[in-house]
């Protein structure tokens, strides 16, 4: 699962969830602005940075990193990146780091060279597989639970979150963004399933209305149309499809255009006629 994308969008949409994860009040976010800044020397970005809205020296900067695999250099990289950020931007406030691991086993353990950071609480460590379960979590925590949810119960969890979204958010735009992220989590969570299988599996009527779902569904139809053309080409003309034909088809996003090409692949008298037709497809259909 592309967890970097998922969590970055989650922090953008429900930024208060960070403070819930580390056992603090969600209202603390009122003093912060969520950001993602690049450290230019190495061209990397943190998964999230919470910057104080004021110059109050008592308000900390929070650096957030999410890790979904075991990486022995995790803390070396994290503290090195924080050091470079502090050197480049030279903020007035002090800082704190939050390391979020999908599983406790992914945590490589503290470094003796930075032991003071661990002992002092300068870094908070969260294990998503150890989070206490709540029957009615906040919307942000519920979406994190969905990322971790077993496949067998993910559909029910997504339906509950969709209903919670409609009940708690009054802004249609905010509802739409949350529903799209729920939908995206499901798509990433089940990469082995086709779009049609996901639709049958979850039957999430609210999610089907989101622009993301419609885009994904359209993408699936376009891919199927391309595959159908290539299959006809192999059966009628050659087992080896010329690279230029594949390249041309991959450029075409218009589903109606692909349907026209499929008809021509079926009816063309020979490969020359088909390729000539394909070359005549105007650029505005690509």
Buried (B, 14 or more C-beta within 10 A) or exposed (E): BEBBEBBBBBBBBBBBBBBBBBEEEBEBBEBBEBBEEEBEEEEEEBBBBBBBEEEEEEBBBBBBBBBBEEEEEBBBEBBBBBEBBBEEEEEEBEBBBBBBBBBEEBBBEBBEEBEEBBEEEBBBBBBBEEBEEEEEBBBBBBBBBBBBBEEEEBBEBBBBBBEBBBEEBEEEEBBBBBBBBBBBBBBBBBEEBEBEEBBEBBEBEBBBEBEBBEEBBEEBBBBBBBEBBBEBBEEBBEEEBEEEBBEBBEEBEBEEBBBEBBEBBEEBEEBEEBBEBBEEBEEEBE
